[in-house]
Amino acid sequence: MRAAAVSQWLPYCGVAPAPHEWLGRWNVDLVMWAVMGAITAWWWRMADGAAGRRRTVGAALLAALLFVSPFCALSSALFSARVAHHVLLAAVLAPMLVFALPALRTRLPGGLALWTGVQTVVFWLWHAPDAYSAALSSDAMYWAMQLTILGSAIGFWAALREARVVPAIAALLASTVLMGLLGALITFAGVPMYAPHYITTAAWGMSPLEDQQLAGLIMWVPSAALYLAAALWLGHHELSRADGRVAV
């Protein structure tokens, strides 16, 4: 019965694994490997010196953790793992990619306020139950979710890189509050909302609601803390160029 219930969802990372098998569940999608390799090679070529190349390597390793390692399969089983996946995508991988390139190559149209809003809307949208369920129903929707979360986060960090320090801190604090608010709403929902995980959490010793509450706490505390830490880092060290913009 469990297999039949799980099989109605076809997440890109495969059917949800049980605890005894998930460490063997590496993603062997050769097309995805080739695309990741080509992007890494391009980023390496365009990187800003040795520091940029180190960040490119770090970003490639993090991308492999998210999409190649058994962590990918774990996110099919647990909503909390999926949320951790998205947090790493938006708050760690995106800035690593942005700050690997020279500043001139990270300028995007639109200002920091626009990209702060875009990133927030995209992140909130994909964590609405219906949109999330759709993303675990087809590969196309899955990649739409991943690429829009990453793309909007790249836009945010690229705009933040070009902003003056005070607006940059304000945008980071706004992101802290908005991320924490979404996490709190998920944590205190009181009922399980994410249908793809109604069945998959039992093998991991959690109810769907407990998994959802853990996911909300991950979004509420560690995720929001990443943006808050960046704001405090900017404020404490006064990281600015002569023109008052963010420096790295």
Secondary structure, DSSP 8 states (H G I E B T S, - for coil): -HHHHHHT---TT-S---TTTGGG-----HHHHHHHHHHHHHHHHHS-HHHHHHHHHHHHHHHHHHHTSTHHHHHHH-HHHHHHHHHHIIIIIHHHHHHHS-GGGS--SS-HHHHHHHHHHHHHHHTSHHHHHHHTT-HHHHHHHHHHHHHHHHHHHHHHHHSBHHHHHHHHHHHHHHHHHHHHHHHT--S---GGGTTTTGGGT--HHHHHHHHHHHIIIIIHHHHHHHHHHHHHHT-B-TTSBB--
